[in-house]
Each structure stands twice: as C-alpha cells, then as structure tokens.
C-alpha cells in the first residue's frame, strides 16, 4: 500500500458489481498454469423462464485438465455454480498495482461456490489428493556414509557447563562452624561497610544459602538506594575502621 494510503475509488464511481466465487484448490492450481496465456475457461449463464433462477456453469479449458506427471488422472471440466446471497454484508474487492497503489475493483453483488460434477474422473482426482495428503512431511533415509559438515551436534552447551562448574564448586564448599563464619564476616565489615554476596562468598568460602542464613541474623540487605543489592551490618553490630563510617 502506498505511504499516503491513497485508494483509487474509480470502481466505486462506476458502481461495478463483482462476484465472489469459492473454487476448489485443484482448480486454482490449474489456473495458475495458464498465467499470462489467456483464458482458463468459459462461464455459461442460462435462465429458465422469466422467474427462474439463472444456472451458471464454468467449463475448464481442455488443455488445463492435465495433471502434471500423472496420465491416469485429469481435472474435471464442468463446474456448476451454487448461488448464495451476500447476506446483508458489505463486501468489496481491492487490487494492488505494481506501483503499490490500491484500487477498488467493485462491490460484491453475488456470492457463489464452484463445484465439480461428480464423475469417475473427479473421484480419481479425489483419491489422488487423499493419497498425497497422507504422505508424511518427513521421511527417514538410510545413509551409505557418514555426513561430514560443519554442523555437528554439541554434547553440552557453554551455559550448561558453567552451571555444572558452579554447582560442583558449591558442593566442595564445606560449611564451617557458624562462629567461625561470623568472625570472618565481622572482620570483613570492619574494613568496609557494604559488600555484595559474591564478595562475601569469596571471603568466607561458604555456600551461598548457608552464608545468607547467617547474614540475616547480623545484617541488612539493601534493596534500593545507592548501595542497592549489598549487605551491611545491623546498627548494633557496626564497628568500622577509618573513614568508611561516612558511607552511611
């Protein structure tokens, strides 16, 4: 569609009426073969009497009845229309030009369904369609030799390896006596007021879960502010060296 969203409404001014017709899939496939080669068939409209409904039939060109690669099956030629009402809907047909301009071709004044005449030829075509649709999308194939290319399966991905390494490292960290861990923590907090959990794990060499249990007894976890995501001692345990006290 054009950037300005312009639509050619000439079709609306001409009050052009169009038919909206549903056709079988095989028929549209056969029509595609005739692209750029002229007509694909003929439509015959017959009306019986003044009050009778018109009978509409589409006849496919004989050369388009040939199904590629299959000699025993041919597409039916005769296709009567089943006429339907628009049903109070407002339907329109638009086309897009090579210049990306949208044009209104006309308003839908009649709906119909194009159906083939049931015959031996049509039944053979349906049997072929059912057979084709039942074929699996993927098939296993026996290879005579190994496939050698750059796309080899990965035994384990880098993220998984890192996770396993950290898991093993956690397992190797034996829990020290709680008082011993407390001594290490107090010693660390005498030097600095704030630590993240990673630094405390490196200092104490303790499992994260065990270390957090002890920290909850003596520390405060900052969830916002300048020192977000860090631990500090509760006021009753604070004793800092030098000027670090001014970090509060």
WOUR-V805226 format. One record per pair of residues at least 24 apart in sequence whose ideal C-beta (glycine too) atoms are under 6 Angstrom apart, sorted by the first residue. I is the first residue (numbers start at 0). GAP is how many residues later the second one is. D is the distance in whole Angstrom. If there is no record, write none. Layout:
[[I	GAP	D] [I	GAP	D]]
This chain:
[[0	101	5] [1	98	5] [1	99	5] [6	95	5] [7	95	4] [8	95	5] [10	93	4] [10	94	5] [10	95	5] [11	92	5] [15	90	3] [16	89	6] [16	92	4] [17	75	5] [17	88	4] [17	90	6] [18	91	5] [19	88	5] [19	91	5] [20	91	5] [20	93	5] [21	91	5] [22	91	4] [25	49	6] [29	34	5] [29	45	5] [33	30	6] [55	25	4] [57	56	6] [72	51	5] [72	52	5] [72	55	5] [73	47	6] [75	40	4] [75	45	6] [75	46	5] [77	39	5] [78	35	5] [78	37	5] [80	31	4] [80	33	6] [81	31	5] [82	29	5] [83	27	4] [85	25	6] [169	37	6] [172	32	6] [172	33	6] [172	34	5] [174	35	5] [180	25	6] [180	33	5] [188	44	5] [189	51	5] [191	52	6] [192	39	5] [192	47	6] [192	51	5] [192	54	5] [193	33	5] [193	36	4] [193	38	5] [194	36	5] [195	34	5]]
